[in-house]
Amino acid sequence: MTGFLQAIAGWPGAVFLQEYWVAYLVVNAAHILGIGLLLGAILPLDLLLLRSTHRRDLPILGPFLVRAAATGAALAVTTGLCLFSVKPVEYAENPAFLFKAVLLVLAICNIALQHRGESFDAALRSGQPSVRVQALAAVSAILWLSVLIAGRWIGFVETM
């Protein structure tokens, strides 16, 4: 496994980021932008889905928030992989990083569950989410906030 991780660190994109601090800075800033866009869209969407009143906003805001969250997720994941490539061995040994990775997989699986079937799309159109959609929205908010906290935790954990 270490050989594979070292090969990732030797990837030309990783070497470029290791050698040019400005490029690393830009990718890091883009990662933060992606996280902000993702959480800035998904948390209001989850809250709209959980609200018991004034659901008329959901059909108007919901589709936009879904697209904004997807754009943020794509940017955060792409730039996150680039940042990981700079120090893959160190990250793979960091328990906070591993915890974040597990939470990220769970959050993505929750999205897949939420978008499975017609109930989510119907909720966006009608403004009347089912109990299932609301439960998955609550799980979503908890998971994405947990991913954020775990991501911040990475820099504070000493690897063995």
KABEL-V222201 format. One record per pair of residues at least 4 apart in sequence whose ideal C-beta (glycine too) atoms are under 7 Angstrom apart, sorted by the first residue. I is the first residue (numbers start at 1). GAP is how many residues later the second one is. D is the distance in Angstrom with one decimal. If there is no record, write none. Layout:
[[I;GAP;D] [I;GAP;D]]
This chain:
[[1;4;6.4] [2;4;6.2] [2;87;6.2] [3;4;6.4] [4;4;6.8] [5;4;6.8] [5;83;4.1] [5;84;4.8] [5;87;5.6] [6;4;6.6] [6;83;6.5] [8;6;6.5] [8;77;5.2] [8;80;4.5] [9;5;5.3] [9;76;6.5] [9;79;5.4] [9;80;7.0] [10;4;6.9] [10;5;6.7] [11;4;7.0] [11;74;5.6] [12;4;6.2] [13;4;6.5] [13;69;6.2] [13;72;6.3] [14;4;6.2] [14;71;3.7] [14;72;5.5] [15;4;6.2] [16;4;6.0] [16;7;6.0] [17;6;5.5] [17;7;4.7] [17;10;6.2] [17;65;6.5] [17;69;5.1] [18;68;5.6] [20;4;6.8] [21;4;6.1] [22;4;6.5] [23;4;6.4] [24;4;6.1] [24;62;6.9] [25;4;6.3] [26;4;6.3] [27;4;6.4] [27;52;5.2] [27;55;5.1] [27;56;6.2] [28;4;6.7] [28;55;6.4] [29;4;6.4] [30;4;6.4] [30;45;6.2] [30;49;4.7] [31;4;6.5] [31;45;6.0] [31;48;3.9] [31;49;5.8] [31;52;6.0] [32;4;6.3] [33;4;6.2] [33;42;6.5] [34;4;6.1] [34;38;5.0] [34;41;3.2] [34;42;3.3] [34;45;5.9] [35;4;6.1] [35;41;5.0] [35;113;6.9] [36;4;5.4] [37;4;6.2] [37;31;6.0] [37;34;6.1] [37;35;3.0] [37;38;6.7] [38;4;5.9] [38;31;5.5] [38;34;3.2] [38;35;5.0] [38;38;5.5] [39;4;5.6] [39;105;5.9] [39;109;6.3] [41;4;6.2] [41;24;4.6] [41;27;3.7] [41;28;3.9] [41;31;6.1] [42;4;6.2] [42;27;4.3] [42;98;6.5] [42;102;5.6] [43;4;6.3] [43;98;5.9] [43;101;6.9] [44;4;6.3] [44;21;6.0] [45;4;6.4] [45;17;6.4] [45;20;4.0] [45;21;6.7] [45;24;6.6] [46;4;6.3] [46;91;4.2] [46;94;5.0] [46;95;4.3] [47;4;6.4] [48;9;6.1] [48;10;5.1] [48;13;6.4] [48;14;6.6] [49;74;6.7] [49;80;4.9] [49;84;5.9] [49;85;5.8] [49;88;3.8] [50;84;5.6] [50;87;5.4] [50;88;6.2] [51;4;6.3] [55;72;3.9] [55;73;6.4] [56;71;5.6] [57;4;5.2] [58;4;4.8] [58;65;6.9] [58;66;6.2] [58;69;4.2] [59;65;6.1] [59;66;5.8] [59;68;5.2] [61;4;5.6] [62;4;6.3] [62;62;4.0] [63;4;6.6] [63;61;6.1] [64;4;6.2] [65;4;6.1] [66;4;6.4] [67;4;6.4] [68;4;6.3] [69;4;6.1] [70;4;6.4] [71;4;6.4] [72;4;5.9] [73;4;6.0] [74;4;6.1] [75;4;6.1] [76;4;5.7] [77;4;6.5] [78;4;6.8] [79;4;6.3] [80;4;6.2] [81;4;6.6] [84;4;5.8] [84;7;5.5] [87;4;5.7] [88;4;6.0] [89;4;6.7] [90;4;6.5] [90;69;5.7] [91;6;4.6] [93;66;4.3] [93;67;6.3] [94;4;6.7] [94;60;5.9] [94;63;5.5] [94;65;5.1] [95;4;6.1] [95;62;6.1] [96;4;6.3] [96;54;5.9] [96;57;4.0] [96;58;4.5] [96;61;4.3] [97;4;6.4] [97;57;5.1] [98;4;6.6] [99;4;6.4] [99;51;5.0] [100;4;6.1] [100;47;6.0] [100;50;3.7] [100;51;5.3] [100;54;6.5] [101;4;6.6] [102;4;6.5] [103;4;6.2] [103;40;6.1] [103;43;5.1] [103;44;4.7] [103;47;5.6] [104;4;6.4] [104;43;5.4] [105;4;6.3] [106;4;6.4] [106;37;5.7] [107;4;6.8] [107;33;7.0] [107;36;4.1] [107;37;5.7] [107;40;5.7] [108;4;6.7] [109;4;6.5] [110;4;6.2] [110;26;6.0] [110;29;5.4] [110;30;5.4] [110;33;5.8] [111;4;6.2] [112;4;6.3] [113;23;5.9] [114;6;5.3] [114;19;6.9] [114;22;4.5] [114;26;6.8] [115;5;5.4] [118;4;5.2] [119;4;6.2] [119;11;5.0] [119;13;6.0] [119;14;5.4] [120;4;6.7] [120;13;5.7] [121;4;6.4] [122;4;5.8] [123;5;6.4] [123;6;3.7] [123;7;6.6] [123;10;4.8] [129;4;3.9] [129;5;5.2] [131;4;6.2] [132;4;6.4] [133;4;6.3] [134;4;6.6] [135;4;6.5] [136;4;6.2] [137;4;6.7] [138;4;6.6] [139;4;6.0] [140;4;6.1] [141;4;6.3] [142;4;6.2] [143;4;6.4] [144;4;6.6] [145;4;6.5] [146;4;6.1] [147;4;6.2] [148;4;6.7] [149;4;6.3] [153;4;6.3]]
